[in-house]
Structures are given as structure tokens and as C-alpha cells.
């Protein structure tokens, strides 16, 4: 029996407060009114002392009578000493592990439990963490804690402590299930599910273990502590990524004895492989599911809250739903964050979102000494086994940017011969995946070209990161590179206006964490606009354009390029970042651009006509390509035959000019370089509609990138579309969802209704 130990907790330290478990020190102090919200205004700075302090959580729970009793901590953040009734029962220093302590001999009628957290800041500093190369000069490489907790170029530096996942008292007798690890494979006769079982024993009694899935059962006796059952399933429905088929799931149940213990998970029947075979360019990087190549239309995922215990199953469902609505089919869980809870992967299983999972190493050199290597192995073993049942998980990745960092960021001189993590990525982790999850591929890093003889970020091989754009170049430079698979590329933009007002206010630095971030945003404006006026709106537009240009270029390069993973989907506070969904969950204009650029069927102009067909049916017909002047007068028009076969892309040279529009099968694309646009003239009307309003706009001049921002009137309001370009006399419609009474005059004028014609573009 498992009972939660989640009530009666109190927090003790420099301040005292009632405590919530799961939770953390910051959220407990905030709930008690003892600190200002660390994520608002400049409060990050005044909250950093919390990470340097020691804290203690205490509670009292009733005793039980049982043959065996274990206290199970599913997540302790991070350097903890656990005491029960005055006796130390264990210590921990890894946020990413579960800890189990036998306590039957210590239990009383009433039990005093305390968890003392030493400062992770001090612990990492005392280990010399700042001596290990990383871009932020923070000590995170020497402690197994989410790295971004020490600050990143998109988020705050707020080092947490606390019981961040549930605590349970587990009582049992005779034996219990210690781990269950299913491996699904296709066989000549159908499918097999090999279920590896490990048990813990309290007695030598004979025990049996059984498993059943999809109407098939198996049973065996366990003489020792391990067993394997193989279930042959003849003809299950096959699990597919979204856009390629359905996502049937089958419950796999494993029982120990008649009623000793039970384990249940949903699994899917599918195969996955990684094609890295050589070709005339270099070597491929193609994910194949059920033997079918899948172009990854992806986004990178960071922890959805700085205080990670606050993320709920509904939060996961909402955020991943926003990815799905943006036509995303893959989410990369980035290595500076977390192995997310099963709730995250359950949603991905259900909706067909593929998951690329990084092991948790990011942008740093990591010691390979025994004191850290042992933690790394224990953590990796646990997480591989925990996540193995999820069919959505299709790739294990060794690290984020560490192989690249060693090559290009001056690390060897700093390291002076010390081992720096390569042993994890090239030896330990691939061995563990081969042992524990042999039906799923592993890749050593992102970026990584597949060999130590190649530069890690070689576009001809493997996985690339495209950070020359944003760091040094304008977004149009995306067209200069054609990688085999782009696992990171991105461009900053500010959050929604209402998010800025709530989260930043008058904060002096505006939550900008990127090096020279404000200067890079300003550079993006000067590349495309004469005037820096209205920088909030225009930098949002520049980010949206960067999304569209980058994604369309990579998709048009299929099959040379077989993946595009935008950095990043989500955010954790109010601030400029590369996210398309801001820290309050609001959609930026860049999200609408991503949704359009990831449409299964896409046309674009760059200035060639680009046609992408990511469906299983041919896309054929005649496209119309028209050249206009800036008054909207037709100068020339041609018809173009299109024959785009399933899961392919075409590039067709056609008209080039200042302003070209292509239409095909209801899809529209514009080639509109930055020019002197006419002063905007339009008429707009607004009428109430169920759940909100409909705003209709008719253009009287060319209007570029027309947007509606209802959150300026109601922070909860949403709109169905953005970034609409209209020819003179064309019309469009915006559907606004809002529960408030909004004035038509406000919805139809600036700053709610905007387009870039409000300022002149550079000729």
C-alpha cells in the first residue's frame, strides 16, 4: 500500500512558513506573504539570498504495522539529509532521482520526519563548480540539478530547494516490484513485448509474476530477483506520429503474485530507427517510425515554470496543445532542464507528438570523477527505465552543445587535461541505452556530426544548431545554410503586451538575459525598418518573420534536411526570449507564423515558388503567380504546373520582383521584401459573436502583416489569426475570444489593430 505523506509540513530556516509538498522554498515563502513574487519586476535580485540559505521541512505522520515499510521520495531538490524520529536515514545530492529508505524498525505511533536542505549554491561553489567551463560562469556542472535553475539566457537565476515531487510511505510484504521495463519489437509473426522485471524480496517465498496486454498473457515463477516475460501480439493497431496515422494505446499490466504488487502503463506498438547512412552530401539524419521517414516539425521545450513543482497535468496538456495546434509533430526536451513527469509523456503518447529526450547536460564541461559519475549513471538508469514504456519517445540524446563547446569555445585551455564529459556521451550513456532500451536510438549530442573526426556542427552530417542567425546575422541568412537536421535555431521577440505589463512593469533591465540581447533586437529592426519607433510590435514581427523564413527554408530542403526544431516553444517568466508562447501562456505573433510555416501542405516564395507536401496524397494542380506594384496593380501573372508527390518538396523558379503573390489550392504566399509601404488605409468593423467578437477589416491600400492584439484590452482574450497581408480591396476576419465587454472602437484601432505600414520599411 502506498500512502502520501503530503500534509502538515512546515518550513524552517531564515524564515518560517507553512509548507506545501510537493513544492519549494520560494513558493512557500510567497504563499505566506513573506517575499514578493520573484518572477515579477526586479524581484529576482532581492530573492537570490534564498538559494544561499539552508532550509528544513518538517512534518509528523502516523505509524503503521507492516512487514516492510519504506519512505519513498520521488524528488528532492537537491542536497538533502533525511531524519526520521531523530535518526538520519539517508542523504541525497541529485534532483533527478527517486530515493527509497527502509524505515519499519524506526516507525512509532507518531513519527517526526524532517528533510534538511543544504544550500545548493554553497554546495556547488565548494566543489569548485565555477572552474568548469560554461557560458554563465555558474557552478551547475558539479551538481545534478536542473542547470537552468542557475539562470539562463532566457530565464532568471533563482536556485531552489524543496520536496519537489511526492513523498510516499510504501508498506509491503514478501516481495515488491522494483522495476518493470517493456521492450516492444516487431517480429516476423507480428509484435513482441519483452517485459524485464526486477523485484525486491523480504522473504524467500516462491512468487510468480504475470503480464498481460492486448488480450495476451504470460506468467512465470521468479526464483531470484529477475525475470522476463515475452508476450506475442499478432495484430495490434500500430501507433503513429500525428499526421501519419492514429495513436492507439494498450494497457500493459504486470502483477506480482496474486496481490503483492501491480504496475500499469500504456504502451504503443511502433518501431523507430535513426537513419545515419552516408550519401553524396555526407550522412543522413532521418527519424523513421514504422519504417516511414518523418520530417520533424519540432519545437524545443524548457521547464514550463521556474518553480517546477507548480507545473500541473493541465499545464502540460495546455502547452503541448499549443504545440499541436501549431502543426508541431516533435518536442525536444532540452538538456538544461528536467526529465518531465509522466504526465508530459502521457499527453505526447495520446496525441502523437514525438519526443526527443536529452540527457541532462547543457552548455558546459562536466566532471567525470566518481562522485559525479556514479550519480549520472544512477540517474540515467532510473530515467531510461521510467520513460521506456512511452511510444512517443523516439530518441535519446547525450547532451546539448557540450561536444560543440569543447571544439569551439576554448574549453581545453581551461580544463588543462581534465575529463570533461565525453566519457558520458560516447561511452556510458550509449551503453546504458543499449542495455535498458535497445529498441530506441541514441545520439551523442546536439549538435553532433556522428564522429570525433568531424566538426560537431558540420551541416553535411548529423544534427546542426543555427545560431549564426540571431547572434551575428539577420534572419534572411537562414537561407544560406542547409543542414541535415536543425535541432536548434531561433530569434528573440518580446512577450505579449499584457504579459509585459504584469510581469516586467518598470523593471530596469526588462528581464533581458541574453548577451547583448537588446542590441541584437535593435539590429533586427534596423535591418528592416527606417525608424526604431514602436519597438515592441516591430520586434515581435521580426521574430515572426524569422520563424517563417527559417522553417520554410528547411522544409523546402527535404530530403536533404529532415528536421527543423525551433528554439523554443515555451517560456517560464515575462521577458524577451526565443519562445513562441510567452511566460503567461499567451501566443506571440511568432506562434502564428510557426503554425503557418508548419502546415502539412505549404507554399512559399523565397523568391522561388516552394511547395511542401507532408501528407500521404499527391498535391497537384496549377498555381498562379502574380507580380504587383505597391499600389496593388497587377503587372504580370503566370500559371505554374505543380506536381508535388507525398512527403516531398518542390522548388520552382518563377517571377521575381518587389511584390509577388502565389496562390495554389487555397494556400497563399507573398514575396514582399522590405520596401517603402504606402500609409495604411483601411476600414474595420466589429460585431459581437458567441464567446467574443468578430472584427472585419477591408484594405484600401496594401497592408502588410496586419495583427490584432486583444490582450491589450482583456489579458485573457485570444485571437484566431495574425500577420495577414492584404491587397487593396481584400478583406479578412479576426475572431476574438473574450468574456469581457470590449469596445468596438478599441478593437478596430491602434494599438490593438496594427500593421507594419504604420512606419515605412527601408527601400
N, C-alpha and C positions, 0 to 999 in steps of 0.2 A: 504494500500500500504506500502511496506517495501523498503526503500532505504538505501543503505550502507553509512555510514559515515567513509570513508576509505581514504580520500585524504587530503593533506595539513597539515598533522600532523608534529609537531616539538617536539624535546626532549630538556628538560631544567633541569639543575642540576649542579653538579661539572663540567660537560662538556655539550656542546650543539651540536645538530646534527639534520638533517632531520630525520623523524621517519616513519617507516612502520607499518601500522596496518592492520592485526594482526602482532605482533612482540614482541620484548622485548628490554630492555636497552642494553644488551650485543650485540645483533645483529645490533642495530642501531649504536652503537659506532664502531663496527667492520666495518660496511659498510662505515662509514665516515672516516675510516683510523685513528681513534683516539686511538685504542688499537690493540695489536697483538691478533691473534686468541687464545682465552682462552683454546681451546682444543688441541693445539699443544705444543710440548716440555714441558717446565716448566711454561708456561704462566698462568696456573691455579692459581698459587700462587700470581702472580702480578695482577690478575684480581679480587681478592676476596674483595677488597675495594668497588667494585660496589654494592655488597649486603648490605653494611653498610650505603650507602648514600640514601637520599631522591631524588625522581625524579618526573618530571611533564611532561605530554603530553598535547599539546595544538593544537587546530585547529579552523577554522571558517567554518560554513556551512550555506547555505541559509535557510530562513524560509519557512513555508508552511501555507496554510489555511486549517484547518480541524476541525471537531467536537472534535476529540480526537487525541492527539499526544503523543507518548511515546518514550523515548530513551531506547533502549534495549542493554545491554552489555552482550554478550554471554560468556565472560570470562575475569575477571580482576585478575591479579596476583600481590599482593593479598590484601594488606591493602591500600584501596583507598578512596579518597574523591573526589566526582564529583561535579563540579561547572559549571553552565550554566548562562552566562550573569551576572556573579558576585554573583549568588545565589547558595548556596550549596543545591543540590538536593538529595544527598544520600552519604552514606558511606558503605564500604564493608570490609570484612575480610575473605573471602572464595573463593579460586581459583576455586572450583568445582561447583559453582552455576551460574545461569543466573540472572541478575538484570534488572528490568523494572521500569522506573521512568516516571510518567506523567509530561509533560512539556508544554502543549498547552498554558497555561497562561504566560509562560516565553518567548515564541518564538518571535523573531523580524525578520526584513527583512534579517539581517545578525547576526549570533549567534556565540558567543565565548564560546567554550567548553574546559574545562581543566579537567584532571584527575591527581590528585596528589597521588603519591605512597610513603607512609612512608616505611622505611626500615623494611623488614620482619625479618631480623636478630635482629634488636633492639626491634621490637615489641615482638618477641618470647622470647628474653632474659629478657625483662622487665616483662613478665608473669611468669618467673621462669622456662622456658622450660627445662633447663639443669638439673633441680631437678627431672625430670621424667625419670625413667629407660629406657635406650636404648643403644645399643651396641656402638654407635659412639659418645656418650656424646654431642649430638647436641639438639637444642631446638624444633625440629619439632613436638613433641606430642601436643603442645599447640596452633598450628596454622593449619588451614585447607588449606594446600598447599602440593603439591606432596613431599613426605618425602625424596625421593632420591635427590631432589634439594639441600639438605644439605650435600650431599656426601654419598656414599655407598661403599661396599667393591668391587665394580666393576666400580665405576664412580666418577667423580670429584665433588668437593664442590664448586658450583657456584650458589649462591642464586640469583634468577632472580626477575625482576619486569617488568610489562608492560601489554598492552592490548593484550592478547594472543589469543583471538577469536574475531569474527567480532562485530562491533557496527552498529546498525540499528536505523533509525528513522521510527517508525511504526505509520502511520496515519490510523484512522478508525472512523466509526460512528455506532451508535445504539448498536452494540454488536460485540464481537470478541471471537474466540475460545481461551480458556485459557489452556486447556489440553485435550488430547484425549488418551484414554487408552483401547486398544483392548485386550480381553482375549479369546484365541482360545481353544475350548474344543471339544472332540469327544463326540457324543451323540448316543443314540440308533438308531436315524434316519439318522445319518451322522455326520455333524460337525456344531458347532455354533460359531459365533463370537459376543461376548458381547462387545459393544463399549460404554464405560463410557465417557461422555462428560461434561466438565465444561466450562462455559462461563463467561466473564466479560461484564457487561452492562453499557451503557451510557444513556439508556432510558428504559422506561417500555413497549415499543412496543412489540407486540406479535412477536416472532421469531420461526422459525422451524429449525430443524436440520435433515439432511438426511445422510445416509451412503450406500455405495454400494461396493460389492466385488464379484468377480466370477459370475457376472450376477445376483446377488441377491441384492435387495434394501430394505431399510426401512426408514421411515420418522415419525417424531413426533414433537409436539409443546413443547417448553420449557417455562413454566410459571415463573420459578425462575432462577436458575443458573446451574442446573444439569439435566442430562437426561441420559437414557441408551437405546440403540437400540440393538436388537438381530437379527442377520442375520443367517438364517438356510441354510447351503450349503449342498446339498445332497451328491455329489460325486466328490469332488475336487481331484486333484492329490496330493499325500502325499509327504511331504518334508522329506528327509532322510540325515543322515550324509554321507560324502564322503566314498565310499567303501561299502555302504549299499543300495544305490538307488540314484534316481535323486533329484534335488533341485528346484522343481517348485515354483515360487513366484507369488503372486497375489496382484495387487494394490488395497489397501483399500482407498477409498476417502470419506471424511467427509466434508459436506458443511453446513455452517450456513446461513440460509435464501437463497435468490436467488443468492446473490453475496456479502455477507458481509465478509465471510472468508472461507478459504478452507484448508484442511490438507490432505496430501497424504503420505502413506508409503506402502512398500511392506511387506506382511506377508506370512507365510507359515503354512500349515496345518500339524501339528505333535503333538504328546504327548510326555511328558518327565516326568520321575519319578526317584526317588532315592531309591533303594532297600537297606535298612539297617537292614534287618531281621536277627535274631540270627541263628547261625548254630553251628556245632560241634566244630568249632575253636574259635568262638567269635561272631562277627557280620559282615555282608557283607557291601561292599560299591560298588554298581553297578549302573551305569547310564543306564537307559532304554529309548530308543527312539522308539515310536510306539510299545511298549511292548517288544522290542527286546534288550537284553543286548548288550552293546557296550564296547569293550575293548578300553580304552582311550590310544591312541598312541600320547602322548602330548608333548608340549613344553611350558615353561614359557615365558611370554612377559614382557619386561620392556619398558619404553618410548624410542622411536627409535632415539631421539635426546635429548641432554641436553637442548637445546633451542626448546621447544616443538612446538612452532608456526611454525617452519620450516618444520614439517612433512606434506607432501602433500598426496592427494589421490593416486598418483602414487607410492609414497614411501610405503604406506600400501600395495598396490597391489603387489609390487615387493617383499617385505619382507614376506608377507603371502604366496606369490607364492613359495618362497624358502621353507617355511614350508610344503606346499602341495607337492612340488617335493621330499621332504624328507619323504614322506608317512605318514605325521602327519595328525591326524584327530581331534585334540583338541588343543586349545590355551588357556592357563590360563593367564588372565590379572591380574598381581600381585598387591598386596595391597599397595606397596610403591610408586606407580606411578600415573596413571590417569584413569578416565573413558575416554576412547578414543572417538574420533569423530565418528559420524555415518558412515563416510567413511570406517572405520575399520570394523564395524559390517556388513555393506553392502557387503563387499567382502566376509566375512565369510558366510553370507546368500547365496551368489551366488555359492560358491564352495563347501559348505558342511562342513566347519570347525566348529566344536562345540566350544563354548566359555564358559569357566568357569570364572566368573567375581567376583573378590574380591571387597568388600567394602574397602575404602582406609584407612586401619590401618595396620602398619607393625612394628614388632620387637620392640614394646615399650609399656609402660603403658600410657594410655590416661586419662586425667581428665574427670570426669562426671559432673562437675559443669555446672550450667545453661548457662553460657556464651559460653561454647563449645557444650554442649548437644543440644542446640537449633540449632546451625549451622549444627551439624551432622544430625539431623532429617530433616531439610530443604533440605540439600544436598541429603540425601538418597531418600527422596520423589521425588525430581526432577529427579534423575538419574534412579530410578526404572521405573517411568512413561516414560521417554525418551527412554529407552532401551527395554521396554516390547514388542514392535512390532517385534523384531528381532527373527526369529525362531532358529538362530544359538546359541543364549544364552540359556544354559541349566541348569546353576547352579549359585546361589548367594552364596558367601562365606563371612563370617563375618569378617575375619581378617587373617593376615599372622603372625604366630608364637607367638602371644601375649598370648594365653592360655598356650602354652608351656613355654614361658618366665616366666610367673608368677609362674609356677610349679618348674622350674629347674634353673633359672638364678638369684636367690637371690633377687627378687623384693620385697617380703613382708617386709623385713627389711628396705629397702629404702623407701617404701611407708608409713610405720607407720600408717596403717589403712585407708589411703585414697582410695576411689573408683578409679579403675584403667582401666575400660573399659569393664568389664564383663557384666555390665548392657546393653551396646550396643549390644554385640554379642549374649547374651542369652535372651534378652527381647525386646529391641527397634527394632532392625533390623528384627528379625523373625516376629514381629507384623506388621511391615510395608510391608514386602514381602507378608504376608498372606492377608493384606488389598488390596494392589495395584497390585500384580502379583500372584494371588493364584494358577495359573496353572504351576508354576515353583518352583522347590525345593530350600530350603535354608539349608546351613550347617554352623555351628557356627564358624569354624576356620580351619586353616591348619597349623600344624596338629591338629587333634581333634578326640577323640575316641567315641564321642556321649554322654558322661555322665561325670559329675563332679566327679563321684565315680571312674573313671578310669584315668590312666595316659594319658595325651593328645597324647603322641607319642607311644602308645601301638600297636604293629604290628598286634595284633589279632583283632583289631577293627578300623573301620573308615579309616582315612587318616594319612599317616606317611610321615615324612621327614627323609631322609637317609644321614645325614651329618657326621656320624662317619667315613665314607669314605671321603677322602679329608682332613678333619680336623685331623684325628688320624690314619687312616688305608689306606692300599694300595687298589687299585680298585678291586682286587680279592676278597676282603671282602664283596662286594655286594652279593656274593653267600651265605653269612651267614645269611641273613635276607630275610623273605618272608612276606611283609606287605599285607594288603588287597587292598591298593591303595597307590602308591608312588607319592605324589604331588610335591616333590622336591628331586632331587638327582643330583649331578653334580661334575665335576672335571675340574680344570683350564687348560688352554693352551694359548699360545701366539697368537696374530693375525698374518695374512699373512705378509710375509717379506716386501712387498711394503707398507703395512699399517704401519708397524713399522718405516720404513724409513721416510714416510711422517709425521706421527703423533707424534712419540716419538723422533726420531733423537738421540741427545746426552743428552736427559733429564736424570738427575742424578738418579731418582728413577724409571724410566721406566714405570710410570703410574700404578705401582702395588699398589692396595688399600686394598687387603686382608691382615688380620693379619697374619704375618709370611708367606705370600704368596710365596716369593722366596724360603724360606726354604722348604715349602711343595712341590713346584715344583721340587726342588733338591732331596727331599726324593723319589719322584716318579721315578726319574732317577736312583738313587742308588738301588732301589728295583729291577730294571730290566736291568741295563747296568753297565758294569765294569767302563767305562770312562764317565765323565761328558762332554766330548767334543761335540760340535755341539748341544748345549742345546736347541736352538730354534727349530730345526727339531725334536729332540727326545721328547721334552715335548709336541709338537703337536701330535706325535704318541701315547704317553702315554694317552693323553686326548682322542684320538680316541679309543684306546683300552678300556678305562673306559666306554665310551658310549656303546660299543658293549657288554662288559661283563654285565653291569648293565641292559641294556634293554633286552638282550636275557634272562637273569635270570628271570626277572619279567614277561616277556611274556610266558616263559615256565611254570610259576606257575599258569597260568589260569586253573580253575576259582577261585582258592584261591585269587589270585591277579587279579584285573580287571582294573588296570590303572597304567601307567608309564608316568610321566611328567618331562622331562629333564629340569634341570636348566642350561642354559637358551637358547632361540633361538637367540636373537639379542643383539647388543651392541650399546653404544652411543658415544664411542671415541676409540682411539687406546690404548689398554692396555691388559695385561693378564686378562682373565676372563673365566667364565664357558660357554660362548656363543659358538655356532657352526657357526654363521655368525658374522664376526668381525665388528668393528665400521665403516668401509668403505664399508660395504656390501659384503665383499669377503668371500668365503666359506673356512672354515678351513678343514683340514683332518677329524676332528670330525663330520662335516656335512655329509660327505660321509659315515662315519661309522654309523651315525644315519639313513641315508637313507637305508642302507643295513639292519640294525637291525630292522627297522620298515616295511620291506617288508611285504605285506599281507600274503605271503607264505614264511616261513623262516625255514631253517635248521641251526643247530649249534651243537657244541661239547663243553661239559664242565666238564669232558670228555664224559659223556653220549651223545648219539645222541638225540638232541632236535628237534622236528618237531612242528611247529606252523602253523595253518591254519585259517587265519582270513578272510575267504571267505564263500560263501553260498553253495559251492560244495565240496564233499569229495575230499580228496587228498590221493590217494592210489598208490601203486606200490612197487618197490624194490629199496632200497638204497644200494650202495656199500660203504663199509668202509674199508680203506686200511691203513696199518701201513708201514711206511718208515723209513729208516735211513737218516741221514742228507746229504748223498750223493744222495738221491733220489731213492735209490734201494728199490723195493718192498720186504717187509719182510713177510707180511701176508695180506690176503684180505678175507672179508666175505660179504655175501649178507644178508640184513635185510628187512623183510617184513614191510611195512608201511601202516597203515590204519588210517588216521587222519581225523576225521569227521568235518563237517563245524563248524567254530567258536570254535575250541578246540585246545589243545596242547597235545603232547605225549613226554614222556621221556623213551628212550630205552637204557639199558646198552649194551655196545659193547666194542670194542677193546680199550685198553689204552696203551699208550706208549709215547715216546718223541715227535713223529710226526705222527699224524693220519689225514687223509683226508676222508671226507664223501661227496658223490655226490648223488643227488636224483632229478630227473625230471628237470635237467638243473641247479639246485642250487648246490653250493659248500660251504663246511665249513672246516676249519682247526683247529686242536688242536695242538698248537705249543708252548709249554712252553719255557721260556727263556733259551736258550742253546748257546753253542759256535757255531755260524753260520760260514759257510765257507766264505772266502773272495769272494765278489761278482764278478762273471764273466758273461758278457752279451754282446750282440751286439744290437745296436739300429740304426734305420734309420728314416729319416724324409722326408716327401714329402708334397708339397703344396696341399691344398684341398679347396673347396669353403668355404670362410669365415675364413680360417686359415690353419691348418696343421694337418697331421696325423703322429704320432710318433709310430713306431712299435718296440717292444722290444722282443728279444729272450733270454731266460735264458740258461746259460751253467752250472750254479750251482743253488741250491736252493736260491731263492730270497724272502726275507720277507718284506712285506709292501712297495712295490715299489710305489713311488709317483712322480708326475711331477708338478713343480711349475712355470708355465709360467709367473706369475705376476712379477717374478724377472727380466724379460726382457721387459714386457709391463704390466704396472699396470692394464690395462683394460682387459687383456687376461684371459680366463677361460679354464678349462679342464673338461672333462666329467666324469672322474673316478679317484680314488686314492686307496692306500692301497691294492695293488694287490700282492698276494703271488703266486709265480710260482715254479713249479718243473723244474729240468733240462730238457731243450729242449722244454718246453712250451713257448707259445708266448702270448702277449697281445698287445692291441692297445689303444693309448690315442688320443682323438680328441681335438685339441686346437682351440679355437676361438680367433682370434686377427685380428685387422685391420692394423697391422704394419708388416713390413718386418723383420722377425726373422731369425737368422742364425741357420741352421740345427745343426752345431757343438755345439751351446749353448743349444739347446733343447734336445740334446742327451747325455749330460754330466753333472756332478755335478757343481754347486749346484742345477741346475734345475731338473735333473733326479736323484733321491735319493732312497736308501733303507736302512734298518737298518743293513744290512750286512756291511755297511761302518765301523761299530765298532762291537766288539764281545759282545754278550749277556752273562750274567752270567750263568754258567752251573747249 
